[in-house]
């Protein structure tokens, strides 16, 4: 997406800087989402927590387990971060459309 933006509009405007920021934050959210989704989870120390169990196996150190308690507030906070980021991305897209800097015509890319 960044390469396409540069090709069409260059790097020398505030919209490009905003795009880079949004893409960085989206990448970070994706990493955190993957960590949550693909982890093994167990019962937490109390009713409001769950425990993320990370297992690593290295030749030098052998198998190791790392336990991280995560609260329901932590997960709700992350869900809120994703929601706010999605809203920012939508507002950014609308702003680009209003500036005629975005192509929003899906028929232009259809095969005959």
C-alpha positions as CSV (number, residue, x, y, z in Angstrom):
1,X,0.0,0.0,0.0
2,X,2.8,2.4,0.8
3,X,4.6,1.7,-2.5
4,X,1.4,2.3,-4.4
5,X,0.9,5.6,-2.6
6,X,4.4,6.7,-3.3
7,X,4.0,5.8,-7.0
8,X,0.9,7.9,-7.3
9,X,1.5,10.8,-4.9
10,X,5.2,10.8,-3.8
11,X,6.5,11.0,-0.2
12,X,6.3,14.7,0.3
13,X,2.9,15.3,1.9
14,X,1.2,14.9,5.2
15,X,-1.1,12.2,3.9
16,X,2.0,10.0,3.3
17,X,3.2,10.4,6.9
18,X,-0.2,9.6,8.2
19,X,-0.4,6.5,6.0
20,X,3.0,5.3,7.3
21,X,1.8,5.8,10.9
22,X,-1.4,3.9,10.3
23,X,0.4,1.0,8.6
24,X,2.9,0.8,11.4
25,X,0.2,0.7,14.1
26,X,-1.9,-1.8,12.1
27,X,1.2,-4.0,11.8
28,X,1.7,-3.8,15.6
29,X,-1.9,-4.6,16.2
30,X,-1.7,-7.6,13.8
31,X,1.3,-9.0,15.7
32,X,-0.5,-8.6,19.1
33,X,-3.6,-10.2,17.6
34,X,-1.6,-13.1,16.3
35,X,0.0,-13.6,19.7
36,X,-3.4,-13.7,21.4
37,X,-5.0,-15.9,18.7
38,X,-2.2,-18.4,18.4
39,X,-1.2,-18.8,22.0
40,X,-2.1,-21.6,24.4
41,X,-4.2,-20.3,27.3
42,X,-4.9,-21.7,30.7
43,X,-6.8,-20.7,33.8
44,X,-5.6,-17.6,35.5
45,X,-4.8,-16.9,39.1
46,X,-8.3,-15.5,39.7
47,X,-11.6,-15.2,38.0
48,X,-10.6,-12.0,36.0
49,X,-7.4,-13.4,34.4
50,X,-6.3,-16.0,32.0
51,X,-2.7,-17.2,31.6
52,X,-0.9,-17.2,28.3
53,X,1.6,-20.0,28.1
54,X,4.5,-19.6,25.8
55,X,6.8,-22.6,25.2
56,X,10.2,-22.3,23.6
57,X,12.7,-25.0,22.9
58,X,16.3,-24.1,22.2
59,X,19.3,-26.4,22.0
60,X,21.3,-24.3,24.4
61,X,18.5,-23.8,27.1
62,X,16.2,-26.8,26.5
63,X,12.5,-26.4,26.8
64,X,11.2,-23.4,28.7
65,X,7.8,-22.2,29.7
66,X,6.8,-18.6,30.2
67,X,3.5,-17.7,31.9
68,X,1.9,-14.3,31.5
69,X,-1.3,-13.4,33.3
70,X,-3.7,-11.3,31.1
71,X,-6.8,-9.6,32.5
72,X,-10.1,-9.2,30.9
73,X,-9.4,-5.5,31.0
74,X,-6.2,-6.0,29.0
75,X,-8.1,-7.9,26.3
76,X,-10.9,-5.3,26.3
77,X,-8.4,-2.5,26.0
78,X,-6.8,-4.2,23.0
79,X,-10.2,-4.6,21.4
80,X,-10.8,-0.9,21.9
81,X,-7.4,-0.1,20.3
82,X,-8.3,-2.1,17.2
83,X,-11.7,-0.4,17.0
84,X,-10.2,3.1,17.2
85,X,-7.5,2.2,14.7
86,X,-10.1,0.9,12.3
87,X,-12.0,4.1,12.7
88,X,-8.9,6.2,12.0
89,X,-8.2,4.2,8.9
90,X,-11.7,4.7,7.6
91,X,-11.5,8.4,8.2
92,X,-8.1,8.5,6.5
93,X,-9.6,6.7,3.4
94,X,-12.6,9.1,3.3
95,X,-10.2,12.1,3.5
96,X,-8.2,10.7,0.6
97,X,-11.4,10.2,-1.5
98,X,-12.5,13.8,-0.7
99,X,-9.0,15.0,-1.9
100,X,-9.3,12.9,-5.1
101,X,-6.2,11.0,-4.0
102,X,-8.0,7.6,-3.8
103,X,-9.5,5.5,-6.4
104,X,-12.9,4.2,-5.2
105,X,-14.2,2.8,-8.5
106,X,-14.2,-1.0,-8.3
107,X,-15.5,-1.3,-11.9
108,X,-12.3,0.2,-13.2
109,X,-10.4,-2.9,-12.4
110,X,-12.8,-5.6,-13.7
111,X,-12.0,-7.8,-16.6
112,X,-14.0,-7.2,-19.8
